[in-house]
Amino acid sequence: MDRNKLHILGEHDEGTLKQMRQAVAADECAYGVLCADGHKGYNVPIGAVLAYPEHISPAGVGFDIACGNKAVRLDLKASEIRPRLNELAEQIFASLSFGVGRVNQTKIDHPAFDSPTWKEVPFLRTNQSLFASARNQLGTIGSGNH
């Protein structure tokens, strides 16, 4: 494997490094970055970014709870967005709640809140603040560690 194809930030366990090296070794992969908070994932490390000649893979974004990354395909060219990146980033930041314990400005209903578990499990029944906290935080980004 060409070492110039892989950039590793921070220290990682051998399983995570092996998984990343395998992903970058694929002929189609042009470049890979393993972020400092990366860890072993399903097929590539969580917190990894893989670049290919025609696209960037979101597979390393992760399926963690509170993982705040999302890949969205747009019908725009990078040259159309680049001049507005700061403006777009500010709009996204203003619209989403980032950080541990944040409250979502837009309340979201979810069937989980109708579950009898909230009343049947003694710990949840005696800690009603957890229900309110869960309801308020649903839809937030959390700490966004990736």
C-alpha positions, 0 to 999 in steps of 0.5 A: 500500500502506498503510504501517501494514500493514508493519513492517520491522526492520533493513536488507534488500536491495531484492529482499527488500523488494520481495518483502515489499511484494508479499506485504503488498499483497495485499488479504487481508493485514492486517499484515506484519512483516519480521524483522531477519534476513529474506532473500529466500525462495521466495514471501515473505521468510524471517523474515517474518510475515504476518497475515490476518483469520482466520490467521497464515501460516507461509510465511515461516518458511522452509526453511533448514537449521536453521530452528527455527520450526514452525507447528502447528494445534491444536484449542484457542482462544488463550484456552485456551493464553494462561494457560499460555504460560510453562509451555508455553514452558519445556516446549518449551525443556526438550525441544528442543536450541537452539543451534549445536553442540548435541546432541540428547538423543533419538538419531534414526536416518536413512538418510543415516547408512547412505549409502556417501558417508561412506566414498567421499568422501575428505574425509568418510572422513578427517574421521570427526568430521563423521559423529559431529557430524551424528548427534548434531545431527540433530533439534536446532534449531541457532541458530534465527536466525528 
